[in-house]
Structure formats: structure tokens, C-alpha cells
Amino acid sequence: MTEVLRIEMVSTNPKSLDQVSRTFKEMAEKMGVRVKGPIPLPTKRLRITSLRNPSGEGTNRYDKYELRIHKRIIDIPNPDERYIRSIM
């Protein structure tokens, strides 16, 4: 039976998320460990609409905010113990 190490990363900044996943992948390649990913998952969008003040015209009286949550998954089949210790 094969073991799979799954690293799930979550961030609101996609650039930093890609940088961290690139670091994991480079570290695995140096140690000779196979890597699947990073696999991008769908971006979750959280939206909030709030009433600025009761007096106004139409949509001008609403403030709209949005938070995007990006996710990436890296799968490492049959991870080496040295690799697991190095990422901890």
C-alpha cells in the first residue's frame, strides 16, 4: 500500500502561495522525491455588501467588499523520511 503525503496550502495572496509551493517542489527535487502538483483548487470568493448610509440613490449607497481565498495541493507519493523532517 502506498502512502501519500498531502500538503494543502491556503492564502489570500496567490503570489506568495505559488512561491511557497515552488519552494516545496524544489526541495523535493533536490532530495529525489517525486512530486505531483501544485494542483490549483477553485478560488473561494467571499462577498459582503453593506449599507453605507440610508440616504442615497440606488447602488451608490452600498459598499461592496470581496475576499478571495486561493488553495493549492501538493501530493508526494511514498515520501522519504528525510523530506518529511526537512519541511517540518
C-alpha positions in Angstrom: 0.0 0.0 0.0 1.4 3.4 -1.0 1.4 6.3 1.4 0.7 9.8 0.1 1.8 13.0 1.9 -0.7 15.7 1.0 0.2 19.3 1.7 -2.7 21.7 1.4 -2.0 25.4 1.3 -4.5 28.3 1.7 -3.8 32.0 1.3 -5.4 35.2 0.2 -2.3 36.2 -1.8 -1.8 33.9 -4.9 1.8 35.1 -5.5 3.0 34.1 -2.0 1.1 30.8 -2.4 2.9 30.0 -5.6 6.3 30.9 -4.1 5.8 28.6 -1.2 4.6 25.7 -3.4 7.7 26.3 -5.7 9.9 26.0 -2.6 8.3 22.7 -1.6 8.7 21.4 -5.1 12.4 22.5 -5.4 13.2 20.9 -2.0 11.6 17.6 -3.1 13.5 17.6 -6.4 16.9 18.1 -4.5 16.2 15.1 -2.4 15.0 13.0 -5.3 11.3 12.7 -4.2 8.5 12.6 -6.8 6.0 15.4 -6.5 2.5 15.8 -8.0 1.4 19.4 -8.2 0.9 22.1 -7.2 -2.7 21.5 -8.1 -4.8 24.7 -8.0 -8.3 24.3 -6.4 -11.2 26.6 -7.2 -10.9 30.1 -5.7 -13.5 30.8 -3.0 -15.0 34.3 -3.2 -16.5 35.8 0.0 -18.6 38.9 -0.7 -20.1 41.4 1.7 -22.4 44.2 0.8 -23.0 46.8 3.5 -25.3 49.8 3.6 -23.2 52.9 3.8 -26.0 55.3 4.9 -29.7 55.2 4.5 -29.9 58.4 2.4 -28.6 57.9 -1.2 -29.5 57.0 -4.6 -29.7 53.4 -5.9 -26.5 51.4 -5.6 -24.4 54.4 -4.6 -25.3 53.9 -1.0 -23.8 50.4 -0.8 -20.2 49.4 -0.2 -19.1 46.1 -1.7 -16.1 44.1 -0.3 -14.7 40.8 -1.6 -12.1 38.4 -0.2 -10.6 35.7 -2.4 -9.2 32.6 -0.9 -6.8 30.6 -3.1 -5.9 26.9 -2.4 -3.1 24.6 -3.7 -2.5 20.9 -3.1 0.8 19.1 -3.4 0.8 15.3 -3.3 4.0 13.4 -2.6 3.7 9.6 -3.1 5.9 7.5 -0.9 7.6 10.4 0.9 11.2 9.9 2.2 11.6 10.4 6.0 14.4 13.0 5.4 12.0 15.1 3.3 9.2 15.0 5.9 11.7 16.1 8.6 13.1 18.9 6.5 9.7 20.5 5.8 8.6 20.4 9.5 
